[in-house]
Amino acid sequence: MKQGKLWKKIKAYGLSIRLPLAAIVIVLGVVPLFIQGKVMLGSFQQAQLDARSIEIQNQCVILSNKMTRLGYMAAEGKDNGQIETQMQAIADIFNGRVVLVNRNFRVVKDTFNLAGGKFYISEEVIKCFKGENSNHYNKQMGYFAQTIPVYDPQSDKNIDGVIVVTASTENISTLTDLMEGKINFFLMFAMVILVVLGLTLVYMVFGPFRQLQKAFDRVAQGDLESDITVDTYRETSLLSQAVKKSLTKLKAVDQSRQEFVSNVSHELKTPITSIRVLADSLMGMEEVPVELYREFMADISDEIDRENQIIEDLLTLVKMDKSAESQMNIAQVNINRQLEMILKRLRPIAKRGNVELILESMREVTADVDEVKMSLAITNLVENAIKYNVDSGWVRVTLDADHKYFYIKVADSGIGIPEDALDHIFDRFFRVDKARSREVGGTGLGLAITKNVVQMHRGVIDVESVPGEGTTFAMRIPLTYIVRQEARP
């Protein structure tokens, strides 16, 4: 029950990366120490066993040489206190047993006095009589078994007997256990130190990230001007820079929203103010001449049309902002014919301004587009090129395509756009020349609508301009419209 609640809490708050990181640090420190401890313990035990084996072998060799010199096997049955004392000393030193076997495999001497005169036949004894010494360690029983030959004093090739030494390794096991206890104590102490160091290290490593989190919290609470720079690590620096970029964009969006609201209010208020002034002027006059009355009413009608145009453009933008890709009416459209129809509708406006409209089609182009929206975007570009042109100027519309995109360029010989205004040309309600924009009836929303339409078609639009020489808008639209995965119903 408690574990279930704990797991729910962890899931609710999220598992901190500090826990697995601390665990990794501790494991990476403890495991090598544990392995090293086991290796050291094994090496120590093996070194003790090897030393004991060499010591037993040396003592047995000394005893064998002494028996050979004294002809102990030839004097079998006769007492030799020196030899027997040495055999007993070896047995006592190694806490074991020394047995002497003759050629007939009978026990001549046993330090335990248990097997005297009995047969002692074993594989090790037989091999020893054949000249093969043996050294055997029985780990389960905890003893060494060493066999050494006793040679005939008359001939080094004849073996008269075999010394069999059995030595206990209990003291080695005791010493090993003591060593193991010390190693385990050291490992426990080292583990505690590693845990403390690991937690401290993780705390120090994640200190800058905690600072970064606090800075993000201040930003989340609305303090967009808060300093979030944390340059302690490269990662925190990159995170700070990324969030700064996001904050810059958020500030720009917020400022754009505020400017948009302000501009909308201003643009909607301006025609209403003009209508109010004209109406008040009419009402303040007595016996208004019909000509003046008609002139004022015509001005009021123009302001109403202007207000209506602003509202229509705003509604168009709102619909585009809210419309999903599934609401795009995509169809195969002949772009050449579409451009011809657009220029045909705009020729009367061009004639009034003495502007020549030119269409250059490099090839026949058919593409997947929303015909209504694309017509609106192209119309805005061409109409702007006509309105902001010079007398006896020209507007050239060029159509080309490759295997993937089609390209539309709208170039004019107009007044051009200043360089500092190019970055804002697609902003809503932005006007380069506000006085001329109002004179020609612009709302400041046409290029924003055009860019929105191009982006909805997965395209891009660029602008190049030289003040006093003209402006060129270039669109690149994919020939095939591909619905994004997340937009599919």
FIBA-832143 format. One record per residue (C-alpha): residue number from 0; x, y, z. Coordinates in steps of 0.25 Angstrom, whole numbers. Layout:
! FIBA-832143
> resi|c1|c2|c3
> NUM|X|Y|Z
...
This chain:
! FIBA-832143
> resi|c1|c2|c3
> 0|0|0|0
> 1|11|10|4
> 2|19|6|-8
> 3|7|9|-17
> 4|5|22|-11
> 5|20|25|-12
> 6|20|21|-27
> 7|8|30|-29
> 8|15|42|-23
> 9|27|39|-32
> 10|19|39|-44
> 11|11|52|-40
> 12|24|60|-37
> 13|33|53|-47
> 14|46|45|-45
> 15|57|54|-43
> 16|69|51|-51
> 17|78|53|-39
> 18|74|40|-33
> 19|78|31|-45
> 20|91|40|-47
> 21|94|38|-32
> 22|92|23|-33
> 23|101|22|-45
> 24|112|30|-38
> 25|111|21|-26
> 26|110|8|-34
> 27|122|12|-42
> 28|130|14|-30
> 29|125|3|-21
> 30|126|-8|-32
> 31|140|-7|-35
> 32|144|-6|-21
> 33|136|-19|-18
> 34|142|-26|-30
> 35|156|-21|-25
> 36|153|-26|-11
> 37|149|-40|-16
> 38|162|-40|-25
> 39|171|-36|-13
> 40|164|-46|-4
> 41|166|-57|-14
> 42|181|-53|-17
> 43|184|-52|-2
> 44|178|-66|0
> 45|185|-72|-12
> 46|198|-66|-7
> 47|197|-72|6
> 48|194|-85|0
> 49|206|-84|-9
> 50|215|-80|2
> 51|210|-92|11
> 52|212|-102|0
> 53|226|-97|-3
> 54|229|-97|12
> 55|224|-112|14
> 56|231|-116|1
> 57|245|-110|6
> 58|243|-117|20
> 59|240|-130|13
> 60|252|-129|4
> 61|261|-126|16
> 62|255|-138|24
> 63|256|-147|11
> 64|271|-144|9
> 65|274|-146|24
> 66|267|-160|23
> 67|275|-163|11
> 68|288|-159|17
> 69|286|-167|30
> 70|280|-179|22
> 71|267|-179|30
> 72|260|-188|21
> 73|271|-198|22
> 74|271|-198|37
> 75|256|-200|37
> 76|251|-203|51
> 77|262|-197|58
> 78|260|-185|66
> 79|266|-172|61
> 80|261|-161|71
> 81|267|-150|62
> 82|258|-153|50
> 83|246|-156|58
> 84|247|-143|66
> 85|248|-136|52
> 86|236|-143|47
> 87|228|-139|59
> 88|233|-125|58
> 89|228|-124|44
> 90|215|-130|48
> 91|213|-120|59
> 92|218|-108|51
> 93|207|-110|40
> 94|197|-116|50
> 95|197|-129|41
> 96|202|-143|40
> 97|214|-149|35
> 98|214|-163|30
> 99|226|-171|24
> 100|223|-183|14
> 101|233|-193|10
> 102|234|-201|-3
> 103|224|-211|1
> 104|214|-200|4
> 105|214|-202|18
> 106|215|-191|28
> 107|228|-190|35
> 108|225|-178|43
> 109|213|-170|46
> 110|213|-157|55
> 111|199|-160|59
> 112|203|-175|63
> 113|190|-180|57
> 114|195|-187|44
> 115|208|-193|48
> 116|210|-206|40
> 117|198|-204|32
> 118|197|-203|17
> 119|197|-189|11
> 120|193|-190|-4
> 121|189|-178|-11
> 122|190|-172|-25
> 123|200|-161|-20
> 124|209|-171|-13
> 125|209|-180|-25
> 126|213|-168|-34
> 127|224|-164|-24
> 128|230|-178|-25
> 129|231|-176|-40
> 130|238|-162|-38
> 131|226|-153|-39
> 132|224|-144|-27
> 133|210|-139|-24
> 134|205|-127|-17
> 135|190|-127|-15
> 136|181|-117|-8
> 137|167|-121|-3
> 138|159|-109|-2
> 139|146|-115|4
> 140|154|-123|15
> 141|164|-112|17
> 142|177|-119|16
> 143|190|-120|7
> 144|195|-134|3
> 145|210|-134|-1
> 146|218|-147|-5
> 147|234|-147|-5
> 148|242|-159|-9
> 149|253|-165|0
> 150|265|-170|-8
> 151|274|-182|-6
> 152|287|-176|-1
> 153|295|-185|-11
> 154|287|-181|-23
> 155|280|-168|-26
> 156|271|-175|-35
> 157|265|-185|-25
> 158|254|-180|-16
> 159|253|-187|-3
> 160|241|-180|3
> 161|231|-168|2
> 162|228|-157|12
> 163|214|-153|12
> 164|211|-140|19
> 165|197|-136|22
> 166|196|-121|26
> 167|184|-114|31
> 168|180|-100|25
> 169|171|-96|36
> 170|180|-85|40
> 171|180|-79|26
> 172|165|-80|26
> 173|165|-72|39
> 174|174|-62|34
> 175|166|-61|21
> 176|153|-59|29
> 177|160|-48|37
> 178|165|-41|24
> 179|151|-43|18
> 180|145|-36|30
> 181|155|-24|29
> 182|152|-23|14
> 183|137|-23|16
> 184|139|-12|27
> 185|147|-4|17
> 186|136|-6|6
> 187|125|-2|15
> 188|133|10|19
> 189|137|13|5
> 190|122|12|1
> 191|118|22|11
> 192|128|31|6
> 193|124|29|-8
> 194|109|31|-5
> 195|113|45|2
> 196|122|49|-9
> 197|112|44|-20
> 198|101|52|-14
> 199|110|64|-12
> 200|115|63|-26
> 201|101|62|-32
> 202|96|74|-23
> 203|108|82|-28
> 204|106|78|-43
> 205|91|81|-43
> 206|93|94|-36
> 207|93|103|-49
> 208|81|95|-54
> 209|74|99|-41
> 210|78|113|-44
> 211|72|112|-58
> 212|59|106|-53
> 213|57|117|-43
> 214|60|127|-54
> 215|50|120|-63
> 216|40|120|-51
> 217|41|135|-51
> 218|39|136|-66
> 219|26|127|-64
> 220|21|137|-54
> 221|22|148|-64
> 222|35|154|-62
> 223|40|154|-76
> 224|51|163|-73
> 225|58|154|-63
> 226|72|150|-66
> 227|73|135|-69
> 228|87|135|-73
> 229|94|123|-66
> 230|108|121|-72
> 231|113|110|-62
> 232|113|99|-73
> 233|112|99|-88
> 234|98|92|-87
> 235|92|102|-77
> 236|98|113|-86
> 237|91|107|-98
> 238|78|105|-91
> 239|79|120|-86
> 240|81|125|-101
> 241|70|116|-106
> 242|60|121|-96
> 243|65|136|-98
> 244|62|134|-113
> 245|48|129|-109
> 246|46|140|-100
> 247|50|150|-110
> 248|40|144|-120
> 249|29|144|-109
> 250|32|159|-106
> 251|31|162|-121
> 252|18|154|-122
> 253|13|161|-110
> 254|17|175|-115
> 255|12|171|-129
> 256|-2|167|-122
> 257|-2|180|-115
> 258|1|188|-127
> 259|-9|180|-135
> 260|-20|184|-125
> 261|-16|198|-125
> 262|-15|199|-140
> 263|-29|192|-142
> 264|-35|202|-132
> 265|-28|213|-139
> 266|-32|208|-153
> 267|-46|206|-150
> 268|-47|219|-142
> 269|-42|228|-153
> 270|-53|226|-164
> 271|-64|227|-152
> 272|-57|240|-148
> 273|-57|245|-162
> 274|-72|242|-164
> 275|-75|249|-151
> 276|-68|261|-155
> 277|-75|262|-168
> 278|-88|259|-162
> 279|-86|269|-151
> 280|-82|279|-162
> 281|-95|277|-170
> 282|-103|278|-157
> 283|-97|291|-153
> 284|-99|298|-167
> 285|-112|305|-170
> 286|-118|304|-184
> 287|-107|295|-189
> 288|-106|295|-205
> 289|-109|282|-212
> 290|-95|282|-218
> 291|-88|283|-205
> 292|-98|273|-198
> 293|-95|263|-209
> 294|-80|265|-208
> 295|-81|262|-193
> 296|-90|250|-195
> 297|-80|245|-205
> 298|-69|246|-195
> 299|-77|239|-184
> 300|-80|228|-194
> 301|-65|227|-197
> 302|-62|226|-182
> 303|-72|215|-180
> 304|-66|207|-192
> 305|-53|209|-186
> 306|-58|204|-172
> 307|-65|192|-179
> 308|-52|189|-186
> 309|-44|189|-173
> 310|-54|180|-167
> 311|-54|170|-179
> 312|-39|169|-178
> 313|-39|167|-163
> 314|-50|156|-165
> 315|-41|150|-176
> 316|-29|149|-167
> 317|-37|144|-155
> 318|-42|133|-164
> 319|-28|129|-169
> 320|-23|129|-155
> 321|-34|119|-150
> 322|-36|111|-162
> 323|-30|97|-162
> 324|-23|90|-174
> 325|-36|82|-176
> 326|-43|95|-179
> 327|-34|97|-191
> 328|-41|95|-204
> 329|-30|89|-212
> 330|-32|86|-226
> 331|-24|85|-239
> 332|-23|100|-245
> 333|-17|105|-257
> 334|-9|116|-252
> 335|-7|122|-266
> 336|-22|124|-268
> 337|-23|129|-253
> 338|-13|140|-255
> 339|-19|144|-268
> 340|-33|146|-261
> 341|-26|154|-250
> 342|-19|164|-259
> 343|-32|165|-267
> 344|-40|170|-255
> 345|-29|179|-251
> 346|-26|186|-265
> 347|-37|197|-263
> 348|-30|201|-250
> 349|-16|201|-257
> 350|-22|209|-269
> 351|-26|220|-259
> 352|-12|221|-254
> 353|-6|220|-268
> 354|1|207|-263
> 355|4|196|-273
> 356|1|181|-269
> 357|10|170|-275
> 358|9|155|-273
> 359|20|146|-276
> 360|18|131|-276
> 361|30|122|-278
> 362|22|109|-278
> 363|8|104|-275
> 364|6|101|-260
> 365|-4|93|-253
> 366|-3|92|-238
> 367|-11|88|-226
> 368|-16|101|-219
> 369|-28|108|-213
> 370|-32|116|-225
> 371|-40|127|-217
> 372|-29|129|-207
> 373|-18|129|-217
> 374|-25|139|-226
> 375|-27|148|-214
> 376|-12|147|-211
> 377|-7|150|-225
> 378|-18|161|-227
> 379|-12|168|-214
> 380|2|168|-220
> 381|-2|173|-234
> 382|-12|183|-228
> 383|-1|189|-219
> 384|9|189|-231
> 385|-1|198|-239
> 386|-5|207|-227
> 387|9|210|-223
> 388|15|212|-237
> 389|19|224|-245
> 390|12|231|-256
> 391|14|223|-269
> 392|20|211|-261
> 393|19|196|-263
> 394|16|184|-255
> 395|22|171|-260
> 396|16|157|-255
> 397|25|145|-258
> 398|21|131|-257
> 399|31|119|-257
> 400|32|105|-251
> 401|41|93|-249
> 402|38|79|-245
> 403|35|83|-231
> 404|30|97|-230
> 405|24|108|-238
> 406|29|123|-237
> 407|22|136|-238
> 408|29|149|-239
> 409|22|162|-238
> 410|31|174|-242
> 411|28|188|-244
> 412|35|201|-247
> 413|29|208|-235
> 414|33|217|-223
> 415|40|205|-216
> 416|41|202|-202
> 417|52|207|-192
> 418|62|197|-187
> 419|58|199|-172
> 420|44|196|-176
> 421|46|183|-183
> 422|46|174|-170
> 423|32|180|-166
> 424|25|180|-180
> 425|17|167|-177
> 426|13|173|-163
> 427|-2|176|-161
> 428|-6|190|-163
> 429|9|194|-166
> 430|10|205|-177
> 431|22|211|-183
> 432|15|224|-187
> 433|3|225|-178
> 434|-2|238|-185
> 435|-2|231|-199
> 436|-8|218|-194
> 437|-20|225|-189
> 438|-20|233|-202
> 439|-21|220|-211
> 440|-30|213|-201
> 441|-20|203|-195
> 442|-24|196|-181
> 443|-10|191|-178
> 444|-14|177|-178
> 445|-13|173|-192
> 446|2|168|-191
> 447|-1|161|-178
> 448|-12|153|-185
> 449|-3|150|-196
> 450|8|144|-187
> 451|-3|136|-179
> 452|-8|130|-192
> 453|6|126|-197
> 454|9|120|-184
> 455|-4|112|-184
> 456|1|106|-198
> 457|15|102|-192
> 458|21|113|-200
> 459|30|125|-197
> 460|30|139|-202
> 461|42|149|-203
> 462|43|164|-206
> 463|54|172|-212
> 464|53|187|-214
> 465|61|199|-218
> 466|55|213|-214
> 467|51|220|-227
> 468|54|208|-236
> 469|43|198|-232
> 470|40|186|-224
> 471|39|171|-228
> 472|31|161|-220
> 473|35|146|-222
> 474|26|134|-218
> 475|30|120|-218
> 476|19|110|-217
> 477|19|94|-217
> 478|12|88|-230
> 479|6|77|-221
> 480|-1|81|-208
> 481|3|70|-197
> 482|-6|70|-185
> 483|1|70|-172
> 484|0|57|-163
> 485|-6|64|-151
> 486|-16|72|-160
> 487|-23|59|-165
> 488|-37|56|-159
